[in-house]
Amino acid sequence: MQNDARRAEILSTLAKSQKPISATTLAAAYHVSRQSIVGDIALLRASGADIIATSRGYLLAAASRQPLLKKTIA
C-alpha cells in the first residue's frame, strides 16, 4: 500500500471509530511500524485533519466526524 493510500485509510478508520485507536493497532493493521503511523498522523494533522492525540490513541475530533444537523421547529 502506498503512503498516500495508507493515510487515506487511516483517516477513514479514525472517522468510523468512536474510541481512540493506538498507533500500535494501526501499525498492525497496515503492516508498517508504529513510527510510520506517528509520521502519517503528523502529516495528516499538518494537512488540516482534526486528529486528537490521547493517552489511549488517536481520535478524529467529534466536529469532523458528525454531519451538521439542521432542525426545523414548526
PyMOL commands that set and color helices and strands:
alter all, ss='L'
color gray80, all
select helices_A, chain A and resi 3-16+23-30+34-46+62-65
alter helices_A, ss='H'
color red, helices_A
select strands_A, chain A and resi 51-54+57-60
alter strands_A, ss='S'
color yellow, strands_A
deselect
rebuild
show_as cartoon
